[in-house]
Amino acid sequence: MKRTTWGQIKFNFGIIIFMMLMGYSVQAQNQKAISIDSVTYQHYLNGNWDELLKAGQQANKEGIDFFYLQMRMGYAHFVQAKYRKAIKYYEKALEFVPDNIIATKYLSDCYNYGGRYNDALKISKNIHQESYPQVYKYYSSVIKSLGFFYVASYSDSKEVQQEIEASVKPEADGITKIGNNYQMPIVFLSHRIGHSLICTYNFAFLKKNDFVYGKIDGLEYYSFDDPTNQIDGGLKLEYTPITGLKVVPSFHYLYAKSPIYNLGGYGKGVGSSRTIRDYFTQNNWIYALQVSYDKDLYQLGASFSQGNLNSKDQTQLGFHFKVFPFANLNLYYGLDVYYQNLQQEEVSQNTIIHKHLIGTKVTDFMWLQLSYNPVAHRDFYDLSTDAVYNSLEETADELSLQGIFPLKNGKFKLIVGAGYSNSISTYKGKTKLESSYEAYSHGNINFSGGLIWNF
């Protein structure tokens, strides 16, 4: 029989001591977890949310974590309307118990109330009808929203028109357009495909009236009432491959039609009552791809778009940023920065465009949004509003104030807005971008209103 050496005895004794210490450590850790569970539960019962969060965060630093701790910390943020801060705790709770319906429901609410609607839809597939029938009904509707908007703009361009009439005219053929007014009704429909894709279709009809001065083959042409009709059809797909990430391709097709009058009608004639010889038509398109990611209080994004607005090669690169300082929709700030390149006949024009947005909750029944775009732009695709600017005029100092009024517990949303913008018109040569002469500036008063029905 092999004899046990003194070295083996010491080694075995060391193993026993190590196991005893490990057992003591685990026991101490379990006792501390039990203590944290008791303390945070009492804070939860008493509504001491700050104390609960402080105790829970300290416990996490010490490596103590469990399902109910994350649920309580999430709820402490939820009841204080800090929805975006609550999200990570409910997500962590679902890592402990993936099929917990209560954590799933609260997480979907936090996504929804925090402005992450696509993430709310994505996780809603785990909400069962028997547990939360109203929530299930809300997310199971295939049609998500239906909306109607009306936009109108009126100009104070009479002085500019008189200035153009009295000025020395360029010799080259070209055109100047000064907007008088326009009206544009818009309708849209959104529906879901599964729980990760939302499709939005929109249709707009623009009816615009301009003052026009031009030269064709050296012959002067005035029209004090020059109409343009335009149809705009758009498609936007919002795809959420993973939570927090949104991929949005979009496309717009625009068809514009303006009258061309008989040669005998040129000069200071009788405006739109002149005989129409033909129509000038234009087929334009633009497509875009935007990718954004939501994390905590922030949303970051980038975009690319390309089109042929007004027969120019148009390319945009965009950076998009949004912050929610109170972790909810009570206050938010957005910044969109675009690098735009317009190219026509090997002539290139580059512009940096930046747009600012601030939104705030005034009451439970009213939100206000203020947006401002100071940079002159044209042939521009504003991805934040899905609006396409395809005009010979440049738009600058664009200021808009919008009131948003939820009705019937958010089932309907009434939107009313007003704003001011500055239009800059130049005499454009027949072809190249740089064939511009003296610029004329005038102001516009803009109004908008609409109703959104959420299903």
N, C-alpha and C positions, 0 to 999 in steps of 0.2 A: 504494500500500500504506500502511495506517494505521500510524503510528509509535506505539510503546509509550511512554507517559509515565512519568515518575519515580514518580508516585502509584500507577499500576497495578503497577509493579515492587514497591513496598513492600507493596501489598495482597496480591499473589501470594506474596511472601516470608513474610508473616504467616500465610497459610493453610498453607503448607508447615510452618512452625514449629509451628503449632497441631496439625496432624495428627501430627507427630513426637512431640509431648508426649502426645497422646492415646494413640498407639500404645505409648509407654513406660509410661503409666499402666495400660493394659490388661495389658501384659506383666507389670508389677510385681504387679498384682492377681492374675493367673493364677499367678504364682510363689508368692504368699502363699497362694493357695488350695491349691496343690500341697503347700506346707509344712504347712498346717493338716490336710490330708488325711493326710499322713504321720504327724504328731504324734498326731492323734486315733486313727488306726489302731493305733499302738503302744500307746497307753493302753487301747484296746479289747482287744488281745491280752493285755496284762498285767493286765487287770482293775482298772486305776486309774480308777475311775468318777468320783471327785470331780475329778481332774485333767482327765479327758476333758470333763466338763461345763463346767469353768472355761474351758478352751481353746475349746470350741465356742461358749459364750456371748459370749466376747470377739470371736470371729470374726464372729458375727452382728451385734455392735455396729459392726463395721468394714465391714459390707455384704457379707461373704463367706458364702455359703450354697450348699449342694448336697445332693443326695439322700442320699448316704452319711453326711454329717455329721448330718442329722436322724435317720437310722436309728440311728446310734451313740448319740446323745444320748437318744433314746427308750429304747434298750436299757439304757443306764446307769441310768435310773430304773426300768426294768422289773425288772432283777435285784436291785434294792434294795427291791422290792415297793412302789414309789411309783407305782402304776398311774395314778392320776389326773393326776400330773405328766407321765407318759410320753405321755399321749393327744395333746397338742398337737404333739409332735414327729412321731409317726406320721401324724397328719393332714397336717402340712406335707410329710412325705416323699411322701405320696400326691398332693400338688399337683405335685410334680416328676415322679413316675411313677404315674399314676392306676391302672394295672392291676397294680401289683406285688403279688403274692400274699402274700409274706412280710410286708410292711408291713400288709396287710389282716388277716392272721391275728393278728399281734401287737396290732393296734388292737382287734380284737374281744375278745381276751383282756383287754386293759386295761379296756375298757368293762365286761366281765363281772366281773372281780375287783374293780373299783372301784365296783360297785353300780349301774352304768348298763346294766341288763339289756336294756331296750328298744332302746338304741342298738346293743348287741351283736347283737341279732336283725336290726336294720335293715341293718347292714353285712355280715352273714353271707351275703347274697345274692350277694356277689362272691367267696365262697370255693368253690373247685371240688373235687369229690369226688376227682379223681385226685391233687390236691396234699395235701390233709389229709382223708382219709376219715372219721376219727373226729369231727373238728370238723364236717364236713359233715353227718354223721349226726345229731349232737346238735342242730344248728340246723334241720335239715330235718324233724324230727318235728312233725306237726301238733298233737298233744296236748303241751302244755308241762308241766303238773303236775296231780296229783290229790291231794287232802288230806282228812283227817278229824280233827276236833277234838272234845274233850269239855270242857265248862266246868261247874263246880259251885260253889255258894256256900252257906254255912251261917251262921246268925245267932245272936247271943246276946241275943235280944229278949225273953226271959221277964220280966225286971224291968220293961221298958217296957210290956208287956201288962198287968201287975199295976198299974202306975201309972195306966194309962188306965182300968182298971176302977174304981179308987178315986177318980178325979178327978171334979170337977164337970163335967158334960157341957154342951156348947153346946145352945142351944135350936133353932138352925136345922138344917134338913135338910143332910146331908153325909156324908162318909165319911173314915175313917182306915185306911190299910193299913200293916201292919208285916210285912216279909218274914221268913218263917221259913227257907226254903231254895229253891233252884231248881237244875235240871239242864238243860243244853242241848247236845245233839249238833249238830255242824255238818259239812257236807260241801261241797267245792267242786271245780270242774273248770275248768282254763284251757286254751285252745287258740289257735292263731294263725290269722290270715287274711292271707296274704301275709307280708311281712316288716316291716310297719309297724303292725299291729293285733293286739292280744291281747284276747280275750274271756274273762271269768271269770264263771261262774255259781256261786252259793252258795245253800244251803238250810239253814235252822236250825229246830229244833223246841224251843221253850221250855216247860218244865213247872215252874210256880211254885206255891208254897204260902204263903199269907199269913194273918196274924191280921187280922181286919177288925172295926172298930166303926163303926156308922153309924146314921143316923136317916132313916127314910122315912115321910113324912107324920106326923112326930112320934113314930113308934114306934121304940124302940131295937132295934138289931140287932147281935148278936155272932156271929162265926164264928171259931173257933180253928183251923180247918183249911180255909181257903178256896182252892180250886184255880183256877188260870188256865192255859190252854193257848194257845200262840201259835205260828203258823207265819210264818216270815220267808223270803221269796224275793228274791234280789238279782241284779243284772246290772251288771257293770263293764266298760267298754271303754277300753283304753289305746292311744291313737293317737299315733304319732311322725311328724309331717309332715316335720320336718327334724331333723338330728342335734342332740341336746341338749334339744329341746323336746318335752314330753309333754302331751297333752290328754286328760283322763279324765272323761267323763260316767258317772254311775252312778245306779242306781234301786233302791229297796227297796219291796216291798209286804208289809204285815204284817196278819195276821188273828188277832184274839184272841177268846177265848171263856171266859166265867165263868158259874157257875150263879146263878140267882135262886131262892130257896127260898119255899115257901108261907108265908103270913103267920103261920100257927100255929107255924111253926118259928123265928120271931124270938125274941129273948131269949137267955138262957144255955142253949142247947139242947145237942144231942149232936153239934155240929160238922158234918162233911161227910156224915154218915149221914142228915141230914134230907131230907125229900122235896123234890125239885127241881121247881119250878113251870115255869120257863122258863130261857133262857140269855140273858145279855147278850153281844152280839157287837160287835166294832169292826173296821172296815176302815181301815187307815192306810197312808200312802205318804209317801215322801220321795225327792227327786231332787237331784243335785248335779253341779256342773261344777268341775273342778280343773285348773289349768294350772301346770306347773312347768318350770323351765329349769336345766340342769346346766352349770356352767362351772368348770373347774379344781377347787378343793377345796370348792366350794359348790353347794348346790341351793336355789333360791328358788321359791316358789309362792304362788298365791292361789286362793281357792275361793269358791263361792256354793252354798247349798243352801236348799231350801224344802220344806215338808211340812205335814201335818195331824195330827201325833202327838197322841194323846189329845184329839182334836177341837179342837186349838188351831192357829192359824196360826203356823207356825214358820219363821223366816228366820235364816240364818247367813251371815256373811262371815268368811272365814278368811285368815290369813297363815301361811305355812309356810317354815321355814328349817332347813337341815341343813348341817353342816360336817364334813369328814373331815381332821383336822389332819395325819395321817401319809400322806395321799393313798391310803388303802386302807381296808379294813373292820376294821382292828385297833382303831380307836377312832373313834367318831362321836358327835355330839350333835345332837339335833333339838328344835326348838321349834315348837309349834303354838299360835296365838292366834286365838280366835274371838270375834266380836261376835254375840251371839244375841238375837233379839227374839221373845218369845212374846206372842201377842195372842188374847184371847177376849172377845167381847161388848164391844168398844171399850176394854177394859182391857189395858194393855201392860206387859210386864216385860222389862227389858234386863239382860243379864249379859255380862261379859267373862270368858271361860274360857281358861286357858292350861295346856298340857300339856308336860312335859319328858321327853326320852328320852336315855339314854346307853347306848351299847353298846361292848363291848370283847372282844377275842379273848384267851382265857385259855390255850388250847393249840390245836394244829391240829385238835383234835376237840371243841372246846367254845367257844362264845361265850356271853356273858351280856348281857342287856338289862334295864335298870332304868328304869321309867317312873313318873311322878308327876303327878297332877292334883289340886291342892289346892282348887279352886273347886267349890262346890256347883252341881250341874247336873241337869237332867232334860229329857226330850224333846229329846235331843241326838244329833247324828250325828257320830261321831268318824271323820274321813276317814283318819286314819293307820292305823287298824285295821279300817275298814269296819264298825264296830259301831254299832248303833242303840239308844239308851237311850230307851224309851218307858214310863215308870213314874210313878205318882203320887208315889213317893218321890224325894227328891233324893239324889244320890250325891256325896260329898265325900272329900277326903284319900285319893284312890285311888292306892295304891302297889302296884306289881307287879314281881316279879323273874322273869325267864324265862331258862331255859337252852336253848341251841340246839346240837344235836349232829349234825354231818354224818356220814353213814354211807356206806360203799361209794363213796368218792371223790365224795361229794356227790350220789349217785344218790338217796339217801333223806335226810330231815332229821327227826330226832326233837326235839320241842319239849315241855318240861315247865316249868310255871310255878306260882307261888303268890303270894298277895298279901293285902292288907287294904284295906277301904274302910269308910267311915262313911256310914250311911243316915240321912236326916233326914225324918221323917214329920210331917205336920201334918193337922189336921182341915180338909178341903177342903169349902167350901160347894158347893152343887149346881151353880153355874154359874161365877161370876166368879173370875178368878185371885186377886184380893186377899182373897177370903173364906177366909182362913186364921187359925187360932187358935194355941194353944200347940204348939211343936215338940217332937218326941220324937226322940232320937238313939240309935242303937245300932250296934255294929260287926259286920262280916262278914268271915269268912275265905273266901278264894276260891282255887280250884284250877283248873288247866287243863293239858291235855296233848293231843298230836296227832302225826301222822305225815304228812309230805309226800313224795310220790313224784315226782321230776323225770324226765321222759322225755328 
